[in-house]
Amino acid sequence: MKRTSLFMLLFVPFTLNTFAQEIQLLDSTKWLCQYNYNLMEDSTNRNSVKNNAMVLQIGSHLSKFSPWNTLIGDSLRYYNQGIGLENFAQLLSKAMYRAIPGSLLAAYGIYKNYPAIGSIFFTAYGNHLFYKLEQPMKMIWELDNQQDSVILGFNCQKAYTTYGGRDYIAWYSPQIPISEGPYKFNGLPGLILKISDTKNQHSFTVNAIKKVTYNQAILKQTRKFVDITAADYIKAKRNDLMRLYGSLQNGTITSNSEEAKAQAMHGIISRNNFIEKS
């Protein structure tokens, strides 16, 4: 039986496949917003919180929300096309040495106002397939103008919404009149600087906002995507995790020790708290 390591299974095929794909320039970044995404991977365990470094690129026509590491990887591919796989692998290795660990449940890209105004284009990777989901930008908000807060020096107001089976509280700043925010959140009269569900299992908090004066591309990999619904995507990701669990259990994927194997299996089974429940 062919055996492989968890690192080789998850990282190398993805790297080789994505390098072979072309990168499409969609827009140029006008505003760059960094967010801390705190995600409770296991809904029954308060100690299962993972911190994810995410970035929102806002351009003239669209926006992209993704892990910080995705921005680095896509930029490397775009600005170093034609250098060859070996040289690219060296560049990627150096970049990933400084990579910020995150949760597999936050490994996606979200484009707003793409491919058309008023739509969301969601992409994610799983089971050697690349999924896509297109949906309308529909957010219904209740504004609370009596509430205020200050985040990064910006005056903020409070708003409420329900999305994906969760109730949310958001803080947005009319001082930054951009109807944008982290994840799929949008539609307020100002940039969303903080948003959390009422159980505090998923929260996004901005930690840096910069108006970009240099050329920073908003990119998308051009590849064959598999259409999927939001509900089927969750099912597919759960199936991916169960396949990974089974491979660890039967020894197809090796680990350094039985203790490491047990920890990895526990980590996989506990990833149950997707941001969208419905």
N, C-alpha and C positions, 0 to 999 in steps of 0.2 A: 504494500500500500504506500502510495506517495505521501510523504509527510512534509509539512511546511510549518514555519513559525507564524505567529499571529501578526507580527510586523510585516513579513513578506506578503501575507494574504491581503492585508488591508491597504498597505501603502504602495507597494511596487506596481501591481497591475493598474492602479489608479494613475500613478505617475506616468507609466508608459503610454497608456491610452490617451490621457489628456495632452501629453506632449505632441502626439501625432495629430491632434486636432488644431485647426486654425482658430485664431482669436478675432472676434469681430469688435470693432470700435463702434460704440453706440452714442456716446456723448462725452463731454469734458466736464470734470468736477468743478462746481462753483463753490459749494459748501461741503466741508468734510466734518462729520460728527462721529465721535467715538462714544460707544456705550458699553457699560458693564451689564452683561446679561446674567442675572442670577437665576439658575434653573434648579429646582428640586427634582432630581431624576426619579426618585422613588416617592410617590405621593404619601406613603405611610412612614417615611423616615426623614425627619427634619435635618439630620446630619448628612443627607445625600446631596446637598447643594453644591453645584458646580458653577464656577465663575467663568464666563465666556467673554472674550474681547471681540466686540462686533463693531462694524463701521457702516455708516450711512453716507453714501456719495450722492449728492444732489446736483444734478446738471441743469441745463437749460430746458430739456424736454422730458427727462425721466430721472428716476433715482434707482440706486441699487443698495440693498442691505445684505451684508454677508459677514462671515467671520473675518477677522483681521488677516488671518493666515491665507484666506482665499484671495484677498486683495493683493497680497505679496506674490503668491504663486502665479496668478493671472498676469500681473504686471511683468514678472520675469519672462513669461512665455511671449508676451506681446512685444516687449522691447528687445528680445534676444532670439527672434525667429531666424532660422537658418544657421545657427551656430553648431548644430549637431547634438545628438542625444547625450553623448558622453560629457561634453562641456556644459550642457544644460543641467545634467544630473549633478555636476559639481556645484553649480550656482544654487540649485535647489537645496542641496545638502547643507550648504552654508546658511541659507535663509531659514531652513527648518530647524537648524541648531538653535536658533533664537526664537523658534515658534512658541506660541503661548498655548498650553494645553487647554482643551475645552471639552464639551460634551458632544457625543455623536448625535444627540437629539437636536443640536444647533447647527448641523452641517447642511446648510441650504443656501440658496441665493434667491432674493426676492427683488423683482423689478416692478416698479410702479409706473403707470402710464406707458407701458410697453406690453405687447407690440402696438397698442393703440391707446389713445388718451382715454382715461377712465377704466383701465384694466390692470390687473396684476398678473405677472408671469412668475411662477414659482418653479424653481429647479432644485433637484436633489439627486444624490447618487445612492444606489443600493443594489446588492446582488448583481454587480457588474452591468447594471442598467442605469440609464440616466432618465429620471422622470421629469415631466413638466405638467404643470397645472395652470390653466388660464381661468381667471374669474374676475367679475366686476368689482370695482372699488366701492363697496357699500358699507359705510360706517354711520350709525345713528348715534348722535351724542346728546347728552343733557349737560348744558353749561351751568356752572355755579360761579357767577361773577362776584359773589360775596366773599369767596375764599381767595387767599393769595399766599404766595411763597416766593422765595428768591433762590434760584439755582444758577450757579456759576455767574452770579451778578445780574442775571436776567429776572425781571419780575414775571411771575407766572400766575395763571389762574387754573381753576380746577374744572374737570369735566368727567363725565361717567359714560360708559358704554358697556354693551354685552357683545361678546364675539367668541365664536368657537366653543360655546358651552361654558364660558367663564364671564364673570362680572369684573370690570376694570375701573380703576381710578387713574386719571391722567393729569399731569401738570404740563401746561403749554404756555409759551411766551408770545404774546402779541407783538413784543419788541422785535421778534424775528418772524415777519409775516410770510412764512412759508408753510403751506398746508401739508406738512410731512411729519414722519415719525419713524421709530424703529419697527421692525417686523412689518406687518401689513397695515399698521395703524396710520390713519390719515384723516383729513377732512375737517380739522380744527382751524380756527383763524390764527394760527401761529404754530411754530415748531414744537413738537412734543419733546420735552426734556426728561420727563420721567413718567413711567406708566407701570402699574402693577395690578395683578388680579387681587381680589379682595382676600384671598387665602394666602397671599404672598408666596405663591409657589413659582411664579414667573414674573420677574421684574426687570425692567430696562431703565438704567439711569445714565444720563450723559455725563461724561467726564472731560470732554474737550470739544470745542467748536471752533472751526477755523474757516475763514473765507479764503479760498484757494486762488492764488495769483500766478501759479505756475501751471504747466500742462500736466494734468493727471487724468488719464483715460478712464472712462467707465466702460468695462469690457464684458463680453459674453462669449463663451466658447461655442463655436458652431459645430454641432454634433447632432446625431439622431437621437431625439428624445422619445420616450414612451409616454403617451397621454395617460393621465391618471386623475381620479377624483380625490378630494381631500380625505374622504373616509377610506378609500382603497389605498392611499399612500400610507396611512397609519397601519393598515393591515399588512402592507408590503414590508414596512420597516420592522414590524413585530416578527414577521416570518423570517426576515434577514437575521434578526437577533437570535431567534430560535435555532436557525441553521448553524449560526456561529456557536451557540451553546452546545448543540449536538456534536459539532466537529471537535470541540474541546473535550467533550465527554468521551467520545470514542477514540481519541488519540490522533485524529487526522491533523489537528493543530497541536503542536508540542508547546510545553511550558518548561521553565527552569526547574520547577519543583512541584510537588503535589499541593503545597500551600499556595503557590502562585496560581496554579490551575484552579483551585477552589475559589480564590479571590476573584479571578477573572470570570468564572462561571456565575458567582454571586453578583458581580457587577453587571453582567449582561442581563440576568433575570430581573434585576431591580430597575432597569431602564423602562419604566412603564408610564411616565407622566408627560405625555406629549402636550404641547401648548394648546392644540386644538382637540377638544374632546368630541365635538360634533360639527 
